[in-house]
Amino acid sequence: MALSPAPVLPLDQIAGREGFAALIAALGGAEQTRLVGGVVRDTLLGLDPADIDLATQLLPDIVLDRLRDAGIRAVPTGLAHGTITAILPDGPIEVTTLRRDVTTDGRHAVVAFTDAWEEDGARRDFTMNALYADPETGAVIDAFGGLADLAAGRVRFIGDPYRRIAEDHLRILRFFRFHARFGTADQSRIDADGLAACAARANDLMALSRERIAAELLKLLVARHAVPVIALMIDAGIFRAVLPEITDATVLATLAMREAAAGVAPDAIRRLAALLPAAAAEPVGARLKLSNADRKRLVAATQGPGDADARALAYRVGTASAIDRLLLAGCAIADITDWTPPVLPIGGGALVQRGLRKGPEVARVLRAIEDRWIAGGFPDAARVDQFADDAVAAALAATIIDSASSASSGRA
């Protein structure tokens, strides 16, 4: 990623949002309010920022009053931490009062409000996330060397890495996720002090909720340099305390190459499956508290494609799960990438009309017809009608034979 040489933020996509100028005016203009964090970082890199965040010297109650006076809907989404969400026609914008940490325990922080920009910046995690910008001119304010780090693809903690990790243990995973997204493919260029601190404090991850760990890990897995970063994390022992099942990134590296060759977007659940032994998929999915759908998919991905062809597999397990299994097994997926599994063009009612009695026999015969339809490459309805005629005739014949046999046994 190339960084603009001038420390001026292009404001076209930001300031052009409906209601943005009115919002900045209500918040005292650039003297009291600045763009901050990801919106500055991503825009400088030419990326579309996911969110727009503002930092302000105004206290939360004043922010609420000013937005309401300006006719801007305000939602107190995080009042205790100073965050108000302004609802604009083009989307929400979070406005947060400048803060400093009072106490931290590795998971939560008690904050106090401040009017000092450098105090607010000093509590942030990485230098590239402590960039502010004038919302009217785009001038970038950088007190911690974030511009140089961003240009170099270097993720660097603000201040002492050990202290920053002690304040919030999740920063260990964020360090690697940001490196996978904004760093370089050359892992020797990772910030040595940050890496050493993360490795030394990896056991701190045990204090975090598994949901928070899962959220960071799944984001990391689809970042552009995920493969070498995951390998680096394994070597540094980052996963040992919370995900000891992750010990080798070789399968992940192979999967990433297959995804690229097939033109398939990276997928976090598929890539997580590549890191796990088959027997570990269910317990890891449960430990990370993944959704039921993601847990089932994670387990299924490790089971292999079996002997079914791609379309038969996609029909039975769904296209997403079939792509997972086929890519992990090194099989072709071209037949299903743009294919929608069809619906069996016959139901149980049609079999009853052909003479079958309602009950388990109908379901059994329907499954047999479906199996023949799948094996035949999903032929049209006319062909399925022939399958149905054959299957019903065979079932009725078998019923007659069974009845005759029972009667003969009774007479004997």
C-alpha positions as CSV (number, residue, x, y, z in Angstrom):
1,M,0.0,0.0,0.0
2,A,1.4,3.4,-1.0
3,L,0.9,6.3,1.5
4,S,0.2,9.7,0.2
5,P,3.5,11.7,0.7
6,A,1.6,14.8,1.9
7,P,0.1,14.6,5.4
8,V,-3.2,15.9,4.2
9,L,-6.3,13.7,4.2
10,P,-8.4,13.6,1.1
11,L,-11.8,14.6,2.4
12,D,-14.0,14.1,-0.7
13,Q,-15.7,10.9,0.4
14,I,-15.9,12.1,4.0
15,A,-16.9,15.7,3.9
16,G,-19.2,15.0,1.0
17,R,-21.6,13.0,3.2
18,E,-24.9,14.6,3.7
19,G,-25.0,16.3,7.1
20,F,-21.3,16.0,7.8
21,A,-20.6,19.8,7.6
22,A,-23.5,20.5,9.9
23,L,-22.2,17.9,12.3
24,I,-18.8,19.4,12.5
25,A,-20.2,22.9,12.8
26,A,-22.4,21.7,15.7
27,L,-19.3,20.3,17.4
28,G,-17.4,23.5,17.3
29,G,-15.5,23.0,14.1
30,A,-11.9,21.9,13.8
31,E,-10.9,23.7,16.9
32,Q,-12.7,21.2,19.1
33,T,-13.3,18.2,16.9
34,R,-11.1,16.0,14.7
35,L,-11.3,12.9,12.6
36,V,-9.4,10.1,14.3
37,G,-8.2,6.5,14.0
38,G,-9.2,4.2,11.3
39,V,-10.8,6.7,9.0
40,V,-7.5,8.7,8.9
41,R,-5.3,5.6,8.6
42,D,-7.4,3.9,5.9
43,T,-8.1,7.1,3.8
44,L,-4.4,7.9,3.7
45,L,-3.8,4.4,2.3
46,G,-6.5,4.8,-0.3
47,L,-8.8,2.4,1.4
48,D,-12.5,2.9,1.9
49,P,-12.9,3.4,5.7
50,A,-15.4,1.1,7.3
51,D,-16.4,3.7,9.9
52,I,-16.0,7.4,10.5
53,D,-15.0,8.4,14.0
54,L,-14.6,11.8,15.5
55,A,-12.8,12.9,18.7
56,T,-13.9,16.0,20.5
57,Q,-13.0,18.1,23.4
58,L,-16.7,18.6,24.2
59,L,-18.1,16.6,27.1
60,P,-20.8,14.0,26.2
61,D,-23.7,16.0,27.6
62,I,-22.7,19.0,25.6
63,V,-22.4,16.8,22.5
64,L,-25.9,15.5,23.0
65,D,-27.3,19.0,23.5
66,R,-25.5,20.5,20.5
67,L,-26.6,17.7,18.2
68,R,-30.2,17.9,19.3
69,D,-30.1,21.7,18.8
70,A,-28.8,21.2,15.3
71,G,-31.6,18.7,14.5
72,I,-29.2,15.8,14.3
73,R,-30.4,12.5,15.9
74,A,-28.1,11.5,18.7
75,V,-27.9,8.1,20.3
76,P,-25.9,7.7,23.6
77,T,-24.3,4.4,22.6
78,G,-21.4,4.5,25.0
79,L,-22.1,7.4,27.4
80,A,-19.9,6.0,30.2
81,H,-17.0,6.0,27.8
82,G,-17.9,9.3,26.2
83,T,-19.3,8.0,22.9
84,I,-22.4,9.5,21.2
85,T,-23.5,8.2,17.8
86,A,-24.7,10.9,15.3
87,I,-27.2,9.4,12.9
88,L,-26.7,11.1,9.5
89,P,-28.5,10.3,6.2
90,D,-25.4,8.5,4.8
91,G,-24.7,6.5,7.9
92,P,-23.8,6.8,11.6
93,I,-20.7,8.6,12.9
94,E,-19.4,8.0,16.4
95,V,-18.3,11.1,18.4
96,T,-16.2,10.4,21.4
97,T,-14.9,12.8,24.0
98,L,-11.2,12.9,24.6
99,R,-10.2,10.4,27.3
100,R,-7.4,9.2,29.5
101,D,-7.2,5.9,31.3
102,V,-7.7,6.0,35.1
103,T,-7.5,2.2,35.7
104,T,-7.2,-0.8,33.5
105,D,-7.3,-4.6,34.2
106,G,-6.5,-6.0,30.8
107,R,-10.1,-6.3,29.7
108,H,-11.8,-3.1,30.8
109,A,-10.8,0.5,31.4
110,V,-12.1,3.2,33.6
111,V,-11.6,6.5,31.8
112,A,-11.7,10.2,32.7
113,F,-12.5,12.9,30.2
114,T,-9.8,15.4,29.1
115,D,-9.4,18.3,26.7
116,A,-5.8,17.3,25.8
117,W,-5.3,15.7,22.4
118,E,-2.0,14.1,23.3
119,E,-3.5,12.4,26.4
120,D,-6.2,10.9,24.2
121,G,-3.7,9.8,21.6
122,A,-1.3,8.3,24.2
123,R,-4.0,5.8,25.4
124,R,-4.5,4.4,21.9
125,D,-2.8,1.1,20.9
126,F,-0.7,1.7,17.8
127,T,0.9,4.8,16.3
128,M,-1.1,4.4,13.1
129,N,-4.3,4.5,15.1
130,A,-3.4,7.8,16.9
131,L,-3.6,9.9,13.8
132,Y,-6.0,12.8,13.8
133,A,-7.1,15.0,11.0
134,D,-8.7,18.4,10.6
135,P,-12.3,17.7,9.4
136,E,-12.3,20.9,7.4
137,T,-8.8,21.0,5.7
138,G,-7.7,17.4,6.0
139,A,-4.4,18.4,7.7
140,V,-3.1,15.4,9.6
141,I,-1.9,15.7,13.2
142,D,0.7,13.1,14.2
143,A,2.2,13.2,17.7
144,F,3.6,9.7,17.8
145,G,5.2,8.9,14.4
146,G,2.2,7.2,13.0
147,L,2.7,8.6,9.5
148,A,6.2,7.1,9.2
149,D,5.0,3.8,10.6
150,L,2.1,3.7,8.2
151,A,4.4,4.4,5.2
152,A,6.8,1.7,6.3
153,G,4.1,-0.9,7.0
154,R,5.2,-1.0,10.6
155,V,2.7,-1.7,13.4
156,R,4.2,-0.1,16.6
157,F,2.8,0.2,20.0
158,I,2.6,3.7,21.5
159,G,5.0,3.7,24.4
160,D,6.0,0.6,26.3
161,P,4.5,-2.5,24.6
162,Y,4.4,-4.5,27.8
163,R,2.4,-1.7,29.5
164,R,0.0,-1.4,26.6
165,I,-0.7,-5.1,26.6
166,A,-1.2,-5.1,30.3
167,E,-3.9,-2.4,29.8
168,D,-5.7,-4.5,27.2
169,H,-4.7,-8.1,26.5
170,L,-6.6,-8.1,23.2
171,R,-3.8,-5.9,21.8
172,I,-1.7,-9.0,21.4
173,L,-4.0,-10.3,18.7
174,R,-4.6,-6.8,17.3
175,F,-0.9,-6.4,16.9
176,F,-0.7,-9.4,14.6
177,R,-4.0,-8.6,12.8
178,F,-2.9,-5.1,12.0
179,H,0.5,-6.5,10.9
180,A,-1.3,-9.0,8.6
181,R,-3.4,-6.2,7.1
182,F,-1.0,-3.2,7.0
183,G,2.5,-4.8,7.3
184,T,4.7,-6.3,4.6
185,A,5.1,-9.9,3.5
186,D,8.6,-9.8,4.9
187,Q,8.1,-10.9,8.5
188,S,11.6,-9.9,9.5
189,R,10.4,-6.3,9.3
190,I,7.8,-6.7,12.1
191,D,8.5,-4.4,15.1
192,A,10.8,-6.5,17.3
193,D,9.8,-4.8,20.6
194,G,6.1,-5.4,19.9
195,L,6.7,-9.0,18.9
196,A,8.8,-9.7,22.0
197,A,6.2,-8.3,24.3
198,C,3.4,-10.2,22.6
199,A,5.3,-13.5,22.9
200,A,6.2,-12.8,26.5
201,R,2.6,-12.0,27.5
202,A,0.8,-14.5,25.4
203,N,-0.7,-16.2,28.4
204,D,-2.6,-13.0,29.1
205,L,-5.0,-14.1,26.4
206,M,-6.4,-16.6,28.8
207,A,-8.1,-13.8,30.6
208,L,-10.1,-12.7,27.6
209,S,-13.5,-14.0,26.6
210,R,-13.4,-16.5,23.8
211,E,-15.8,-14.4,21.8
212,R,-13.3,-11.6,21.7
213,I,-10.5,-14.0,20.7
214,A,-12.6,-15.5,18.0
215,A,-13.6,-12.0,16.6
216,E,-9.9,-11.0,16.2
217,L,-8.7,-14.3,14.9
218,L,-11.4,-14.5,12.2
219,K,-10.5,-11.0,11.0
220,L,-6.9,-11.9,11.0
221,L,-7.4,-15.0,8.9
222,V,-8.7,-13.1,5.9
223,A,-6.1,-10.3,6.0
224,R,-3.7,-10.1,3.0
225,H,-0.6,-11.4,4.9
226,A,-2.5,-13.8,7.1
227,V,-0.4,-16.9,6.2
228,P,3.0,-15.7,7.1
229,V,1.7,-13.9,10.2
230,I,-0.1,-17.0,11.5
231,A,3.1,-18.9,11.0
232,L,5.0,-16.2,12.9
233,M,2.4,-16.4,15.7
234,I,2.8,-20.2,15.9
235,D,6.6,-19.8,16.2
236,A,6.2,-17.2,18.9
237,G,3.9,-19.4,20.9
238,I,1.0,-17.0,20.8
239,F,-1.7,-19.7,20.4
240,R,-0.2,-22.1,23.0
241,A,-2.4,-20.9,25.9
242,V,-5.7,-20.5,24.2
243,L,-5.6,-22.6,21.0
244,P,-2.9,-25.2,21.4
245,E,-4.5,-27.2,18.5
246,I,-2.9,-24.6,16.1
247,T,0.6,-25.8,15.5
248,D,1.3,-25.7,11.8
249,A,0.4,-23.2,9.0
250,T,1.4,-25.5,6.1
251,V,-2.1,-26.5,5.2
252,L,-3.3,-22.9,5.5
253,A,-0.5,-21.8,3.1
254,T,-1.6,-24.4,0.6
255,L,-5.3,-23.5,0.9
256,A,-4.5,-19.8,0.4
257,M,-2.7,-20.6,-2.9
258,R,-5.7,-22.7,-4.0
259,E,-8.2,-19.9,-3.1
260,A,-6.1,-17.5,-5.2
261,A,-5.8,-19.9,-8.2
262,A,-9.6,-20.6,-8.1
263,G,-10.5,-16.9,-7.8
264,V,-12.3,-17.6,-4.5
265,A,-12.2,-15.0,-1.7
266,P,-10.5,-15.9,1.5
267,D,-12.9,-17.2,4.1
268,A,-12.2,-17.2,7.8
269,I,-14.0,-20.4,8.7
270,R,-12.4,-22.3,5.9
271,R,-9.0,-21.0,6.9
272,L,-9.6,-21.9,10.5
273,A,-10.4,-25.4,9.4
274,A,-7.1,-25.6,7.6
275,L,-5.3,-24.9,10.9
276,L,-7.0,-27.7,12.9
277,P,-6.9,-31.4,13.1
278,A,-10.3,-32.9,12.2
279,A,-10.9,-34.1,15.7
280,A,-10.3,-30.6,17.1
281,A,-12.9,-28.8,14.9
282,E,-15.9,-29.4,17.2
283,P,-14.2,-28.5,20.5
284,V,-12.5,-25.4,19.1
285,G,-15.7,-24.2,17.5
286,A,-17.4,-24.6,20.9
287,R,-14.6,-23.0,22.8
288,L,-14.6,-20.0,20.5
289,K,-18.4,-19.9,20.9
290,L,-18.9,-19.7,17.1
291,S,-22.5,-19.6,15.8
292,N,-24.1,-23.0,15.3
293,A,-23.9,-22.5,11.5
294,D,-20.2,-21.7,11.7
295,R,-19.5,-24.6,14.0
296,K,-21.2,-27.1,11.7
297,R,-19.4,-25.7,8.7
298,L,-16.0,-25.8,10.5
299,V,-16.6,-29.5,11.4
300,A,-17.8,-30.3,7.9
301,A,-14.8,-28.6,6.2
302,T,-12.4,-31.1,7.9
303,Q,-14.3,-34.2,6.7
304,G,-13.1,-34.2,3.1
305,P,-15.2,-34.4,0.0
306,G,-15.6,-38.2,-0.1
307,D,-16.2,-39.9,-3.5
308,A,-19.0,-37.6,-4.6
309,D,-18.4,-35.3,-7.6
310,A,-18.5,-31.5,-6.9
311,R,-22.1,-30.9,-7.8
312,A,-23.4,-34.0,-6.0
313,L,-21.5,-32.8,-2.9
314,A,-22.8,-29.2,-3.3
315,Y,-26.3,-30.5,-3.5
316,R,-26.0,-32.6,-0.4
317,V,-24.1,-30.2,1.9
318,G,-24.5,-26.8,0.3
319,T,-22.2,-24.9,-2.0
320,A,-20.2,-23.1,0.6
321,S,-19.4,-26.3,2.6
322,A,-18.6,-28.1,-0.7
323,I,-16.2,-25.4,-1.7
324,D,-14.5,-25.7,1.7
325,R,-14.1,-29.4,1.5
326,L,-12.9,-29.4,-2.2
327,L,-10.4,-26.7,-1.7
328,L,-8.9,-28.3,1.4
329,A,-8.7,-31.6,-0.5
330,G,-7.1,-30.0,-3.5
331,C,-10.1,-30.8,-5.8
332,A,-11.5,-28.6,-8.6
333,I,-14.4,-26.3,-7.8
334,A,-15.1,-24.9,-11.2
335,D,-18.3,-26.9,-11.6
336,I,-20.0,-25.3,-8.6
337,T,-18.7,-21.8,-8.3
338,D,-21.5,-20.3,-10.5
339,W,-23.9,-23.2,-10.0
340,T,-27.1,-23.2,-8.0
341,P,-28.2,-26.6,-6.8
342,P,-31.5,-27.6,-8.3
343,V,-34.6,-28.8,-6.5
344,L,-35.8,-32.4,-6.9
345,P,-38.7,-32.0,-9.4
346,I,-41.0,-34.5,-7.7
347,G,-42.5,-35.0,-4.2
348,G,-44.1,-37.6,-2.1
349,G,-47.6,-36.8,-3.3
350,A,-46.7,-37.8,-6.9
351,L,-45.6,-41.2,-5.5
352,V,-48.9,-41.7,-3.7
353,Q,-50.8,-40.9,-6.9
354,R,-48.8,-43.7,-8.5
355,G,-50.1,-46.1,-6.0
356,L,-47.8,-46.1,-2.9
357,R,-49.4,-45.9,0.5
358,K,-48.6,-42.9,2.6
359,G,-46.0,-43.7,5.2
360,P,-42.3,-44.6,5.5
361,E,-42.3,-46.3,2.1
362,V,-42.9,-43.0,0.4
363,A,-39.9,-41.4,2.0
364,R,-37.7,-44.5,1.2
365,V,-38.7,-44.5,-2.5
366,L,-38.3,-40.8,-2.8
367,R,-34.7,-41.0,-1.4
368,A,-34.0,-43.7,-3.9
369,I,-35.3,-41.5,-6.8
370,E,-33.2,-38.6,-5.5
371,D,-30.0,-40.8,-5.3
372,R,-30.6,-41.9,-8.9
373,W,-31.3,-38.2,-10.0
374,I,-28.1,-37.0,-8.4
375,A,-26.0,-39.9,-9.8
376,G,-27.5,-39.1,-13.3
377,G,-26.3,-35.5,-13.1
378,F,-29.6,-33.9,-12.2
379,P,-31.7,-34.6,-15.3
380,D,-35.0,-32.9,-16.1
381,A,-38.4,-33.6,-14.8
382,A,-39.4,-35.9,-17.6
383,R,-36.5,-38.2,-16.8
384,V,-37.3,-38.0,-13.1
385,D,-40.9,-39.2,-13.9
386,Q,-39.3,-42.3,-15.5
387,F,-37.3,-42.8,-12.3
388,A,-40.4,-42.5,-10.3
389,D,-42.4,-45.0,-12.5
390,D,-39.6,-47.5,-12.2
391,A,-39.2,-47.0,-8.4
392,V,-42.9,-47.2,-7.6
393,A,-43.3,-50.3,-9.9
394,A,-40.4,-52.0,-8.1
395,A,-41.8,-51.1,-4.7
396,L,-45.3,-52.3,-5.5
397,A,-43.9,-55.5,-6.9
398,A,-41.9,-56.1,-3.8
399,T,-45.0,-55.5,-1.7
400,I,-47.0,-58.1,-3.7
401,I,-44.2,-60.6,-3.3
402,D,-44.0,-60.0,0.4
403,S,-47.7,-60.4,0.8
404,A,-47.7,-63.6,-1.2
405,S,-44.8,-64.9,0.9
406,S,-46.6,-64.1,4.1
407,A,-49.8,-65.7,2.9
408,S,-47.9,-68.9,1.9
409,S,-46.2,-69.0,5.3
410,G,-49.6,-68.7,7.0
411,R,-51.1,-71.6,5.1
412,A,-48.1,-73.7,6.0
